[in-house]
């Protein structure tokens, strides 16, 4: 049976104001993006691109926020013209338009960030396997990582952990969106990305408060929020409630891989990921075996 392949959009943006990570690791301002920082003999983004390119589910990789003048790769990638400092919703629309103009299948588009060098092909394929079984049932599929799995390798104090009755998870760095979501949920995507930027800048004060206040704008989610605060809400119940409220079919896929949700926003993230990648990718030990 032929394996279905998907286009992968890689968000390679940068903030208008440089964060502490780049100020500390790149004081001479050599690098346009943290994705281009040197990392164990390669660039940060190289580790991630190699993992995706090794997956049989990946058709082509598209970079949003970097140009051929910024960086070139030995293996083929596509550069989508969009400003590095554009919002996520703007980049997604640019990616969708580019794919449409080049007659690519836009039914399901895979999206990832460019600063997660711990991503492994085995875990990426776990996500795609789950996506295949869903067979187009959902408009948005996100990945979540169990907190307990990550605690073996990383501190989760700087992660936004959702504590459901049956799972304690934080967001992964890979998700799938339908064309319908990208076009119809631009405001929601913009709002969530702005909240996430707030988290990334103030990780010492991480909590779910801003997200709960945001979704509380929809009265249909009040019961869900109350159940969540009482710790009686299950992950499946949250998926159903959010799907009804936003009118998009949403699903979460649990990936028990510590590196799947560990991006690079603070200098200590760089250091801990360097240790992790050295142990997993350079030593050849699968994160699913840790």
Helices and strands as residue ranges (DSSP letters): E 6-11, H 20-25, G 34-36, E 38-39, E 42-43, H 44-53, E 58-64, E 78-80, H 88-101, E 108-113, H 121-134, E 140-146, H 147-151, E 161-163, E 168-178, H 179-184, H 186-201, G 203-205, H 209-215, G 219-221, H 222-229, H 235-246, E 250-254, G 258-261, H 267-277, I 278-282, G 287-289
